[in-house]
């Protein structure tokens, strides 16, 4: 009986070592590959002077996203963009333009984050004056048609309205613009 128990114990111990060795080998190889890729810092792909267009079902332009350079890093699951420009259209006419110094594309384009000196310009129409929004970070959700920021914002609307605050959401579908806190409005009466 003792020999069966000893043989079983040795077999169990050998099996345990084999499983642990296999797991440890895979972890070491995976860590080595991750470190190697991080050390090289090389993107999986990059584009220079790119432009991407999305259209609606009727063929009209929905938006154009362009920039000076795009680098995609698969190991970090991030795509970085230099000098991004996001141009929104309505009935094939430019409606708004958002520019920044750099940006990130998240979740296969479902979210675009524009950082450093982000400026949203709503172009003038027959019924609305030009509006500019200044901030350090804008989160664009192009398919859901809204823009958010948790940073300080400044809005200047021609000819003489200035609004400051922290945090905002502009929902294009609902046509609602919300500023979340520390809202200050400055209005100069036209002469």
Helices and strands as residue ranges (DSSP letters): H 2-40, E 45-55, E 61-73, E 78-82, E 85-90, E 93-99, E 102-106, G 107-109, E 111-122, E 131-141, E 146-157, E 161-171, E 176-187
